[in-house]
Every structure is written in structure tokens, then in C-alpha cells.
Amino acid sequence: MPETGQIAPEFTLPDDAGEDITLTALRPAPVVLYFYPKDDTPGCTKEAIAFSGLLDAFKSAGVKVFGVSKDSVAKHTKFICKHELSVPLLSDENGSVCEDYGVWVEKNMYGRKYMGIERATFLIAGDGTIAQVWRKVKVPGHAEAVLEAAQAL
């Protein structure tokens, strides 16, 4: 997993509108990438609603925010419409970006091991370096903590 101070791995992924988003093209704006397991599940929905609720504050700070999961563009669109989300979502269907960021990990639920996305967030400075990493995120208060860190850049 990339660490603080390292250059963030480059990527190009489709957003919920099917438009390609490339990390280097977003510079010099700071970027928040929050990785989450699956659209329309309880924790992921709460996290997306929290980031959507703070999106104007992130924009005021000049920060771009994107959620990333392995869900398809079509699933992202349904998720956004169902919960009236404003945060853009990127589709990493083949999982390559999740792997590059070290969030595709072995999980354990009720003794059953499986691969899945670890809830994690990366704050990327305008020069492309990783300013801060949150791993094994707990949703309550997380979006607010990320906003505070982003405003301090």
C-alpha cells in the first residue's frame, strides 16, 4: 500500500457518468480517494452520504473527492439516484486500482476468508504525493476528519 510522502499511483477510471477520470489530470487540485467495499450496503451508504453532505466544503477548499469500488458504472448510477448522492463514484471493475492502492485484501467474516476492498481513504496533495492515509476506516466522523485534514493542506 502506498504510504504518506509517496507519489500516488496513477489511474484512469470511469466515473458514474461514464467519463474517464485520470489522477494527473486533476492536478494541481488535492484529491480525496475513498475506497469502499460495495454500493448500497449499510456502511458504504452512510459513508457516501457523509462525503456528499460535505462536498461543498471540500469544493470550497479546492479539493476533489471520489469514491472508488469495484461496482460497475451502472450500479454506481443506481446507487447515486437511490440515495441522492452528489459525490462522484469511480468504477474499478477489474480491481487494478484497488490493488495498486493496497486495499484489495483478504477479509474474514464468521470464520470465512474472502477477498474484498478494505475501507480506506487517501488524501493526495496537489503535487501528487500522498498527504495522509486512513486504513480500516470506521464511518462515523470519518468524512469530517478527512475534510479537516484536506483544509489544512
C-alpha positions as CSV (number, residue, x, y, z in Angstrom):
1,M,0.0,0.0,0.0
2,P,1.3,3.4,-0.8
3,E,2.3,5.4,2.2
4,T,2.4,9.1,3.2
5,G,5.0,11.0,1.2
6,Q,5.0,8.6,-1.7
7,I,3.6,9.5,-5.2
8,A,0.1,8.3,-5.5
9,P,-0.4,5.5,-8.1
10,E,-1.7,6.9,-11.4
11,F,-5.0,5.7,-12.7
12,T,-7.8,6.3,-15.2
13,L,-11.2,5.1,-14.2
14,P,-14.8,5.8,-15.5
15,D,-17.0,7.9,-13.2
16,D,-20.7,7.3,-12.7
17,A,-21.4,9.2,-15.9
18,G,-19.0,7.0,-17.9
19,E,-16.4,9.8,-18.3
20,D,-12.8,8.8,-17.7
21,I,-11.1,10.5,-14.7
22,T,-7.3,10.5,-14.7
23,L,-5.4,11.4,-11.5
24,T,-2.7,13.5,-13.1
25,A,-5.3,15.5,-15.0
26,L,-6.8,16.6,-11.7
27,R,-3.6,18.4,-10.6
28,P,-3.0,20.8,-9.0
29,A,-6.1,20.2,-7.0
30,P,-5.8,18.0,-3.9
31,V,-7.8,14.7,-4.3
32,V,-9.6,12.5,-1.7
33,L,-9.9,8.9,-2.9
34,Y,-12.1,6.9,-0.5
35,F,-12.2,3.1,-1.3
36,Y,-15.3,1.3,-0.1
37,P,-16.5,-2.4,-0.4
38,K,-19.8,-2.2,-2.2
39,D,-22.6,0.1,-3.4
40,D,-25.8,0.2,-1.4
41,T,-24.6,-1.7,1.7
42,P,-25.2,0.0,5.1
43,G,-21.7,1.3,5.9
44,C,-20.9,2.2,2.3
45,T,-24.2,4.1,2.0
46,K,-23.5,6.1,5.3
47,E,-20.0,6.9,4.1
48,A,-21.2,8.1,0.6
49,I,-24.0,10.2,2.3
50,A,-21.4,11.7,4.7
51,F,-19.0,12.7,1.8
52,S,-21.9,14.0,-0.2
53,G,-23.0,16.2,2.7
54,L,-19.6,17.8,2.9
55,L,-18.9,18.0,-0.8
56,D,-19.5,21.8,-0.9
57,A,-17.0,22.3,1.9
58,F,-14.4,20.1,0.0
59,K,-15.1,22.1,-3.2
60,S,-14.6,25.4,-1.2
61,A,-11.2,24.1,-0.1
62,G,-10.4,23.3,-3.8
63,V,-10.4,19.5,-3.1
64,K,-11.9,16.9,-5.4
65,V,-13.5,13.9,-3.8
66,F,-14.1,10.5,-5.4
67,G,-15.4,7.2,-4.0
68,V,-13.9,4.0,-5.6
69,S,-15.3,0.5,-5.6
70,K,-15.4,-2.5,-8.0
71,D,-19.1,-1.8,-8.8
72,S,-20.0,-1.1,-12.4
73,V,-20.8,2.4,-13.7
74,A,-24.5,1.3,-14.0
75,K,-24.5,0.2,-10.3
76,H,-22.9,3.5,-9.3
77,T,-25.6,5.4,-11.2
78,K,-28.4,3.4,-9.4
79,F,-26.7,3.9,-6.0
80,I,-26.4,7.7,-6.6
81,C,-30.0,8.0,-7.7
82,K,-31.4,5.9,-4.9
83,H,-29.7,7.9,-2.2
84,E,-29.4,11.3,-4.0
85,L,-25.7,11.3,-3.6
86,S,-23.5,14.2,-5.0
87,V,-20.1,12.6,-4.5
88,P,-18.7,11.2,-7.8
89,L,-18.0,7.5,-7.8
90,L,-15.3,5.7,-9.9
91,S,-15.7,2.2,-11.2
92,D,-12.7,-0.1,-10.8
93,E,-14.4,-3.3,-12.1
94,N,-11.1,-5.2,-12.8
95,G,-9.7,-4.2,-9.4
96,S,-6.4,-2.9,-10.7
97,V,-6.5,0.4,-8.9
98,C,-7.7,-1.3,-5.7
99,E,-4.6,-3.5,-6.0
100,D,-2.3,-0.5,-6.7
101,Y,-3.5,1.2,-3.6
102,G,-3.2,-1.9,-1.5
103,V,-6.9,-2.1,-0.5
104,W,-7.8,-5.4,-2.1
105,V,-7.2,-7.6,0.9
106,E,-8.1,-10.9,2.5
107,K,-11.0,-10.5,4.9
108,N,-12.5,-12.8,7.4
109,M,-16.3,-12.9,8.3
110,Y,-17.6,-15.5,10.6
111,G,-14.5,-17.7,10.0
112,R,-14.9,-17.5,6.2
113,K,-12.0,-15.9,4.4
114,Y,-12.5,-14.0,1.1
115,M,-11.0,-11.1,-0.9
116,G,-12.6,-7.7,-0.7
117,I,-11.9,-4.0,-0.5
118,E,-10.7,-2.6,2.8
119,R,-12.4,0.7,3.6
120,A,-9.5,3.2,3.3
121,T,-9.0,6.8,2.3
122,F,-6.1,8.6,0.6
123,L,-5.6,12.4,0.7
124,I,-3.4,13.3,-2.2
125,A,-1.7,16.7,-2.3
126,G,-1.8,18.8,-5.4
127,D,1.8,17.6,-6.4
128,G,0.6,14.0,-6.4
129,T,2.1,12.9,-3.1
130,I,0.1,11.1,-0.5
131,A,-0.5,13.6,2.3
132,Q,-2.4,11.2,4.6
133,V,-3.8,7.6,4.7
134,W,-6.7,6.3,6.7
135,R,-6.9,2.4,6.9
136,K,-9.6,0.2,8.2
137,V,-11.9,3.2,8.4
138,K,-14.8,3.5,10.8
139,V,-17.5,5.5,9.1
140,P,-18.8,7.8,11.9
141,G,-16.9,11.1,11.8
142,H,-14.6,9.9,9.1
143,A,-15.6,12.4,6.3
144,E,-15.3,15.2,8.8
145,A,-11.8,14.1,9.7
146,V,-10.8,13.9,6.1
147,L,-12.2,17.4,5.4
148,E,-10.2,18.8,8.3
149,A,-7.0,17.3,7.0
150,A,-7.8,18.5,3.5
151,Q,-8.4,22.0,4.6
152,A,-5.0,22.0,6.4
153,L,-3.1,21.3,3.1
